[in-house]
Amino acid sequence: MVLFSTLLELGLRVPGDISPITIGSDPMLSCFRPAISHYSTPHRSLALAMARMIRAHLQAPPPTTVMKFLQTEFVPGGSVGHAP
């Protein structure tokens, strides 16, 4: 990932100097050492929400854009250090 390459070039340590956190469930996140802490929507919740939205759209398509809120959860990793 570009983030870790850049941090390495700048001489910054994770989590000593910087504590990166990201959003998403990219499978590559678990490949980094230390693992990157992130916020993610559980796959089951996301699949169920998408199925409900598709079913509702097929039954009666909404005339305007519909916004939905999907709850995320924090997935701890080793990238978050203690506050100074």
Sequence and secondary structure as in RCSB ss.txt:
>XXXX:A:sequence
MVLFSTLLELGLRVPGDISPITIGSDPMLSCFRPAISHYSTPHRSLALAMARMIRAHLQAPPPTTVMKFLQTEFV
PGGSVGHAP
>XXXX:A:secstr
 HHHHHHHHHT  TTTT   EEES  GGGGGSSS  EEEE  HHHHHHHHHHHHHHHHHS  SS        EEE
  S      
